[in-house]
Every structure is written in C-alpha cells, then in structure tokens.
C-alpha cells in the first residue's frame, strides 16, 4: 500500500520557489530544500524526482505567481506608456523582500545557469519571456502611428530594460533605479 502524502504539494513548492529565489539554484542544497519545505528527502524525491524536478516545479509556481499578481492586473489597465512604467515599479515591489530586491527568479536563473540550463527550464523561461513580451507589445500597439518594425524594436527595448532593472535593482539604490525607469520611458 503506497504511503499517503501528509503535505500540500502546492504549499511545499511555493516554499521551495522562495528558497531558490533567495539563494539561487547552485547554493540551494537538497538539505536546505528538505528543511524549508518541511518534508523529508524521500517525499521530495517521491513527488519531484530530484532537485531539478523541484526547481522546475518552482519555476512553474513562480510563473503563475507573476501571472496572478502582475500580468492579469496589467491586462485590465489602460494600454498606455504610463501603465508600462507602473508595471516596472509593480514588478520591483513584487520582488522586494523586506528592504532588499531579489530580482526575477527566471532572469536570475538564466544568468546563474547560462549554458548549464536544462532544456525543460530553458523552455519554461523562453515561453514566459514571450508571454511578457506579448503584454508589452499589446500595450505599445495601441499607438497606431507605429509601424511593425518600430513596435518590435520598442517591445524588445522595454523587455530588455525590464531584465536590466531586475538585475541592477539588487545592487543599486532606489534613486538610481527610479532614474533608470524614468529614463527608459522618457523617449517612448
């Protein structure tokens, strides 16, 4: 008779996601996961197969959290440049833990793992990047004066700027971050 799980997989995945987000992939050990998730290694391996399985589930959990907290509300707002700029600030507040910005789990992962990233994780990050780019493009496309090439360039620019603010926010002070965001949107 199989053992019954005495934990909620969604709850333990959320705990693992937050641990990876704070510490990164390599620094997070299976022992740390065991302690943070509140389940033993047997349960971790039974539910997720291995550390990569926990991480992949964490990435999916993070993506859903971003959708619920940022992307769904963004889609309901007016399609203006001011809305995109507010999205940057909303994103920064989302990544803040106490007084420290953690950056984006997916961007942090791409930078940390680089070419060591598994195909499954790379696909998750790529598909989510396209989802965010689609939101940006949808807002920018409200300006009927933009041709397709300009729309693509501006979408790419804002998407890369979002990645940049995610990374630099971990090291810069609030004034520098605010100036970066304001300058990003001053010419659009």
Order of alpha helices (4+ residues) and beta strands (2+ residues): alpha-alpha-alpha-alpha-alpha-alpha-beta-beta-alpha-alpha-alpha-alpha
